[in-house]
Amino acid sequence: VVATTTTTVAAPPPADVSDLMVGDEICITGFIMDTFCINRGTLLDAPSVVTLQNPDLHSYHCLLDVPVCVNSGFQVLGEKDPSTGEYCLGYRLEETDTVVASGRAAGSVEDGCTTCTGNGMGTKGYRATVKGVIKDLGDGSQSVSGQPLLTNIQMLDASEECATPAPQTVCLGSPDGAAPAPGTPSAGGKAPTVDCSSVTCETELTEGYTLRHKLNNPAEPDGTISMELIYKGDAWLGIAFSEDERMGGSDGILGSPDGIPQKYRLNQGLIEIMPPDEQTLTEATMETTEDGDQTMTVMRFTKLLVEPNHIDVTAGVNKMLWANGGDSTTIGYHGTNRAPIQINLASGASDTVSAPNMGAWLAHGICAFVAWGMLAPSAVNSAIYRSLFKGPLWFKIHQFANASAYALTVIAFAIAVAFISKEGNPHWFSSHAKMGLSMFIIASVQVLWGAARPHLPGPDSGDEKTTIRKVWEIKHRLTGTILLACGFWQMSAGIKLFAGKYSGVGSVQEQGVTIAYWIWIGAEVALLLIGGVYFKLLRKPVEDDGGNDAKPPTQEKEDDAV
């Protein structure tokens, strides 16, 4: 009897990356690289080396010892693209622990890898053969996140050959086809311009406000960053590290000219100074100098990159917030003098972060303008110019315009409350928010007060208005005038806040909107004043409350308002 063995051979993976599918089995041999160093563009332990050009120079120490590298996840690179001189992006590896264990077993403590456990000869450029199954195809971008993710991986020695090589994924090319110069981006990120652990890097936060920084031993557990904030003016200064580009939950360093920089915990618009045992800043100073006729405020400090119960500062892209007091030296509300920003502290590259929810705040402003810039003035004018209307038409316009203005006020108020909460900002903290709340409450009372108005005496009764009615009319007119004036101010402040939030301060758009707004409001005010002077003072008042000498009995209800 001859024994026979049947071997089931898995279907080879597709020859082209576009044909890859979830569930495909992949085998690939290549350099293992951490995501942090790919996104950084250069090796953390060798800043002059472009990551994808020379992964063979990446030390086991940097790959397997440094937390920021290990925690970023790993990728197995493909072959080198001869047209660019860079290794192609390969496949993401899901099981970080498997990669770390295999790498540490291949390295040696004697060769500088402090966590390595083996007696291998590896010191730089960890290569391995990786087998796995595609779990996810990536997001389609030409970056690490766009590459297929392998799961159930096996880490084998690089000498183990794959029966069927895996299809290549993304090879990043330079525009002219030449190999990128040192410092060019490796994975779709901003190009590292300099090594901020060797020289001081500079970022312009906004006009007249500059950040300078330098990393000190970023690969070591006790690494620090030295920062210098320079502001044209005399004001308090602040910088913060955030997890989500919001103020709430951020770690801030704030300083005023009459003190020293200190660490604060920022939460929902409130600031809380950290306890003494967490005040670990060194070389912390505040200085005010004169540069010609310009006052300059300078804040300097050195901070640990990693501290317990703090947001970690990484030698890579950090989500940050800046602020200043404008012309105030007392630490407090910054108004529009603040913005989120993302800075690669290793290279100095930065991206201004666009504030979210622009459409929602635009809708808030449009509702407010239609309510208080159009409908509310129309309601008042309908009452002032009532003698120009026939019958109860003026009152119907007055009632409709007021009701519509209040409805839009409710909508604008609801949008503001909802998106302030969504953005993690404090309620009723700014003067604009406080005014908005006050107007909402007063407008609500005005509507209820109007619905409960005391009635006028009958047209044929010969009775005079009651004292309660006279008081009601005075209150109704006075409150309406105050609300309208507050609305004009509130909308002007809203234009400034919107411009500040979306980086439009001083722009042609802001100036154009502001000019158009005040022209419109000027015309509305002119109509109110001209009508008020003419119909109330110059023209003989009409006999009846509705603007008609002979009031039909059916008109009493409609004219029972002011």
Solvent accessible surface area in square Angstrom, and as a share of the most:
residue,aa,sasa,rsa
1,V,198,1.14
2,V,132,0.76
3,A,99,0.76
4,T,121,0.70
5,T,127,0.74
6,T,127,0.74
7,T,106,0.61
8,T,130,0.76
9,V,126,0.73
10,A,54,0.42
11,A,85,0.66
12,P,92,0.58
13,P,21,0.14
14,P,33,0.20
15,A,104,0.81
16,D,69,0.36
17,V,55,0.32
18,S,92,0.59
19,D,83,0.43
20,L,11,0.05
21,M,131,0.58
22,V,94,0.54
23,G,44,0.42
24,D,32,0.16
25,E,96,0.43
26,I,4,0.02
27,C,15,0.09
28,I,17,0.09
29,T,29,0.17
30,G,2,0.02
31,F,17,0.07
32,I,2,0.01
33,M,1,0.00
34,D,0,0.00
35,T,22,0.13
36,F,22,0.09
37,C,0,0.00
38,I,0,0.00
39,N,78,0.40
40,R,10,0.04
41,G,1,0.01
42,T,10,0.06
43,L,0,0.00
44,L,9,0.04
45,D,54,0.28
46,A,27,0.21
47,P,41,0.25
48,S,96,0.62
49,V,23,0.13
50,V,2,0.01
51,T,0,0.00
52,L,1,0.00
53,Q,33,0.15
54,N,55,0.28
55,P,1,0.01
56,D,60,0.31
57,L,72,0.36
58,H,4,0.02
59,S,17,0.11
60,Y,13,0.05
61,H,55,0.25
62,C,0,0.00
63,L,2,0.01
64,L,0,0.00
65,D,24,0.12
66,V,7,0.04
67,P,88,0.55
68,V,38,0.22
69,C,0,0.00
70,V,22,0.12
71,N,122,0.63
72,S,43,0.28
73,G,15,0.15
74,F,4,0.02
75,Q,0,0.00
76,V,0,0.00
77,L,0,0.00
78,G,4,0.04
79,E,108,0.49
80,K,92,0.39
81,D,28,0.15
82,P,131,0.82
83,S,65,0.42
84,T,2,0.01
85,G,22,0.21
86,E,4,0.02
87,Y,37,0.14
88,C,3,0.02
89,L,0,0.00
90,G,0,0.00
91,Y,0,0.00
92,R,49,0.18
93,L,8,0.04
94,E,64,0.29
95,E,52,0.23
96,T,41,0.24
97,D,120,0.62
98,T,50,0.29
99,V,0,0.00
100,V,13,0.07
101,A,64,0.50
102,S,31,0.20
103,G,0,0.00
104,R,65,0.24
105,A,58,0.45
106,A,36,0.28
107,G,0,0.00
108,S,7,0.05
109,V,80,0.46
110,E,148,0.67
111,D,70,0.36
112,G,40,0.38
113,C,2,0.01
114,T,96,0.56
115,T,52,0.30
116,C,4,0.03
117,T,113,0.66
118,G,16,0.16
119,N,144,0.74
120,G,25,0.24
121,M,175,0.78
122,G,19,0.18
123,T,57,0.33
124,K,115,0.49
125,G,14,0.13
126,Y,13,0.05
127,R,96,0.35
128,A,1,0.01
129,T,0,0.00
130,V,0,0.00
131,K,70,0.29
132,G,7,0.07
133,V,45,0.26
134,I,2,0.01
135,K,105,0.44
136,D,62,0.32
137,L,79,0.39
138,G,25,0.24
139,D,97,0.50
140,G,70,0.67
141,S,45,0.29
142,Q,116,0.51
143,S,23,0.15
144,V,11,0.06
145,S,53,0.34
146,G,10,0.09
147,Q,1,0.00
148,P,6,0.04
149,L,30,0.15
150,L,0,0.00
151,T,20,0.12
152,N,106,0.54
153,I,15,0.07
154,Q,99,0.44
155,M,28,0.13
156,L,53,0.26
157,D,103,0.53
158,A,34,0.27
159,S,91,0.59
160,E,83,0.37
161,E,154,0.69
162,C,28,0.17
163,A,111,0.86
164,T,51,0.30
165,P,104,0.66
166,A,19,0.15
167,P,9,0.05
168,Q,63,0.28
169,T,16,0.10
170,V,33,0.19
171,C,49,0.30
172,L,28,0.14
173,G,59,0.57
174,S,26,0.17
175,P,149,0.94
176,D,117,0.61
177,G,39,0.37
178,A,52,0.40
179,A,59,0.46
180,P,18,0.12
181,A,61,0.47
182,P,101,0.63
183,G,15,0.15
184,T,38,0.22
185,P,53,0.33
186,S,1,0.01
187,A,6,0.05
188,G,67,0.64
189,G,38,0.37
190,K,115,0.49
191,A,41,0.31
192,P,11,0.07
193,T,101,0.59
194,V,70,0.41
195,D,33,0.17
196,C,0,0.00
197,S,33,0.21
198,S,73,0.47
199,V,74,0.43
200,T,80,0.46
201,C,6,0.04
202,E,107,0.48
203,T,8,0.05
204,E,119,0.53
205,L,16,0.08
206,T,51,0.30
207,E,160,0.72
208,G,18,0.18
209,Y,0,0.00
210,T,28,0.16
211,L,0,0.00
212,R,93,0.34
213,H,1,0.01
214,K,65,0.27
215,L,2,0.01
216,N,42,0.22
217,N,102,0.52
218,P,28,0.17
219,A,25,0.20
220,E,83,0.37
221,P,122,0.77
222,D,99,0.51
223,G,1,0.01
224,T,27,0.16
225,I,0,0.00
226,S,36,0.23
227,M,4,0.02
228,E,30,0.13
229,L,0,0.00
230,I,28,0.14
231,Y,27,0.10
232,K,119,0.50
233,G,13,0.13
234,D,62,0.32
235,A,0,0.00
236,W,7,0.02
237,L,0,0.00
238,G,2,0.02
239,I,1,0.01
240,A,4,0.03
241,F,3,0.01
242,S,6,0.04
243,E,129,0.58
244,D,76,0.39
245,E,38,0.17
246,R,96,0.35
247,M,39,0.17
248,G,20,0.19
249,G,48,0.47
250,S,0,0.00
251,D,7,0.03
252,G,0,0.00
253,I,1,0.01
254,L,13,0.07
255,G,1,0.01
256,S,16,0.10
257,P,35,0.22
258,D,129,0.67
259,G,35,0.34
260,I,105,0.53
261,P,3,0.02
262,Q,59,0.26
263,K,2,0.01
264,Y,26,0.10
265,R,74,0.27
266,L,11,0.06
267,N,85,0.44
268,Q,82,0.36
269,G,8,0.07
270,L,119,0.59
271,I,68,0.34
272,E,120,0.54
273,I,83,0.42
274,M,7,0.03
275,P,61,0.38
276,P,123,0.77
277,D,117,0.61
278,E,34,0.15
279,Q,50,0.22
280,T,50,0.29
281,L,26,0.13
282,T,76,0.44
283,E,130,0.58
284,A,23,0.18
285,T,64,0.37
286,M,26,0.12
287,E,68,0.31
288,T,64,0.37
289,T,50,0.29
290,E,118,0.53
291,D,96,0.50
292,G,73,0.71
293,D,147,0.76
294,Q,67,0.30
295,T,35,0.20
296,M,26,0.12
297,T,0,0.00
298,V,12,0.07
299,M,0,0.00
300,R,89,0.33
301,F,3,0.01
302,T,14,0.08
303,K,4,0.02
304,L,59,0.29
305,L,9,0.04
306,V,87,0.50
307,E,11,0.05
308,P,114,0.72
309,N,131,0.67
310,H,23,0.10
311,I,28,0.14
312,D,74,0.38
313,V,3,0.02
314,T,40,0.23
315,A,5,0.04
316,G,3,0.03
317,V,91,0.52
318,N,10,0.05
319,K,83,0.35
320,M,0,0.00
321,L,24,0.12
322,W,21,0.07
323,A,13,0.10
324,N,5,0.03
325,G,10,0.10
326,G,21,0.20
327,D,134,0.69
328,S,46,0.30
329,T,52,0.30
330,T,105,0.61
331,I,45,0.23
332,G,38,0.37
333,Y,107,0.41
334,H,31,0.14
335,G,21,0.20
336,T,48,0.28
337,N,55,0.28
338,R,66,0.24
339,A,23,0.18
340,P,23,0.14
341,I,4,0.02
342,Q,49,0.22
343,I,0,0.00
344,N,12,0.06
345,L,0,0.00
346,A,3,0.03
347,S,2,0.01
348,G,15,0.15
349,A,13,0.10
350,S,38,0.25
351,D,60,0.31
352,T,97,0.56
353,V,29,0.17
354,S,98,0.63
355,A,18,0.14
356,P,76,0.48
357,N,34,0.17
358,M,103,0.46
359,G,54,0.52
360,A,19,0.15
361,W,37,0.13
362,L,89,0.44
363,A,40,0.31
364,H,35,0.15
365,G,36,0.34
366,I,97,0.49
367,C,20,0.12
368,A,22,0.17
369,F,62,0.26
370,V,45,0.26
371,A,0,0.00
372,W,27,0.10
373,G,0,0.00
374,M,73,0.33
375,L,36,0.18
376,A,9,0.07
377,P,0,0.00
378,S,49,0.31
379,A,0,0.00
380,V,48,0.28
381,N,19,0.09
382,S,4,0.03
383,A,12,0.10
384,I,29,0.15
385,Y,38,0.15
386,R,23,0.08
387,S,28,0.18
388,L,116,0.58
389,F,53,0.22
390,K,182,0.77
391,G,21,0.20
392,P,40,0.25
393,L,86,0.43
394,W,0,0.00
395,F,14,0.06
396,K,115,0.49
397,I,60,0.31
398,H,16,0.07
399,Q,98,0.43
400,F,143,0.59
401,A,4,0.03
402,N,55,0.28
403,A,61,0.47
404,S,26,0.17
405,A,5,0.04
406,Y,58,0.22
407,A,51,0.40
408,L,41,0.20
409,T,13,0.07
410,V,57,0.33
411,I,82,0.41
412,A,6,0.05
413,F,41,0.17
414,A,54,0.42
415,I,32,0.16
416,A,17,0.13
417,V,47,0.27
418,A,56,0.44
419,F,49,0.20
420,I,26,0.13
421,S,61,0.40
422,K,111,0.47
423,E,10,0.04
424,G,10,0.09
425,N,48,0.25
426,P,30,0.19
427,H,65,0.29
428,W,90,0.32
429,F,69,0.29
430,S,20,0.13
431,S,75,0.48
432,H,33,0.15
433,A,17,0.13
434,K,111,0.47
435,M,53,0.24
436,G,21,0.21
437,L,52,0.26
438,S,50,0.32
439,M,11,0.05
440,F,47,0.20
441,I,93,0.47
442,I,68,0.34
443,A,5,0.04
444,S,23,0.15
445,V,75,0.43
446,Q,23,0.10
447,V,64,0.37
448,L,125,0.62
449,W,97,0.34
450,G,15,0.14
451,A,83,0.64
452,A,79,0.61
453,R,42,0.15
454,P,33,0.21
455,H,133,0.59
456,L,14,0.07
457,P,40,0.25
458,G,29,0.28
459,P,55,0.34
460,D,132,0.68
461,S,58,0.38
462,G,75,0.72
463,D,97,0.50
464,E,143,0.64
465,K,67,0.28
466,T,75,0.44
467,T,103,0.60
468,I,123,0.62
469,R,0,0.00
470,K,96,0.41
471,V,86,0.49
472,W,3,0.01
473,E,10,0.04
474,I,114,0.58
475,K,54,0.23
476,H,25,0.11
477,R,112,0.41
478,L,106,0.53
479,T,20,0.12
480,G,20,0.19
481,T,88,0.51
482,I,82,0.41
483,L,7,0.04
484,L,11,0.05
485,A,59,0.46
486,C,31,0.18
487,G,1,0.01
488,F,22,0.09
489,W,112,0.39
490,Q,21,0.09
491,M,16,0.07
492,S,16,0.10
493,A,19,0.15
494,G,21,0.20
495,I,32,0.16
496,K,122,0.52
497,L,57,0.29
498,F,57,0.24
499,A,8,0.07
500,G,12,0.11
501,K,37,0.16
502,Y,37,0.14
503,S,95,0.61
504,G,15,0.14
505,V,103,0.59
506,G,48,0.46
507,S,33,0.22
508,V,123,0.71
509,Q,134,0.59
510,E,30,0.14
511,Q,98,0.44
512,G,38,0.37
513,V,80,0.46
514,T,42,0.24
515,I,108,0.55
516,A,61,0.47
517,Y,12,0.05
518,W,117,0.41
519,I,120,0.61
520,W,103,0.36
521,I,4,0.02
522,G,38,0.37
523,A,55,0.43
524,E,16,0.07
525,V,50,0.29
526,A,43,0.33
527,L,90,0.45
528,L,25,0.12
529,L,113,0.56
530,I,112,0.57
531,G,0,0.00
532,G,21,0.20
533,V,73,0.42
534,Y,98,0.37
535,F,27,0.11
536,K,105,0.44
537,L,136,0.68
538,L,131,0.65
539,R,94,0.34
540,K,161,0.68
541,P,95,0.60
542,V,55,0.31
543,E,138,0.62
544,D,21,0.11
545,D,26,0.14
546,G,0,0.00
547,G,10,0.09
548,N,38,0.19
549,D,116,0.60
550,A,84,0.65
551,K,42,0.18
552,P,64,0.40
553,P,98,0.61
554,T,116,0.67
555,Q,9,0.04
556,E,52,0.23
557,K,152,0.64
558,E,43,0.19
559,D,0,0.00
560,D,1,0.01
561,A,6,0.04
562,V,9,0.05
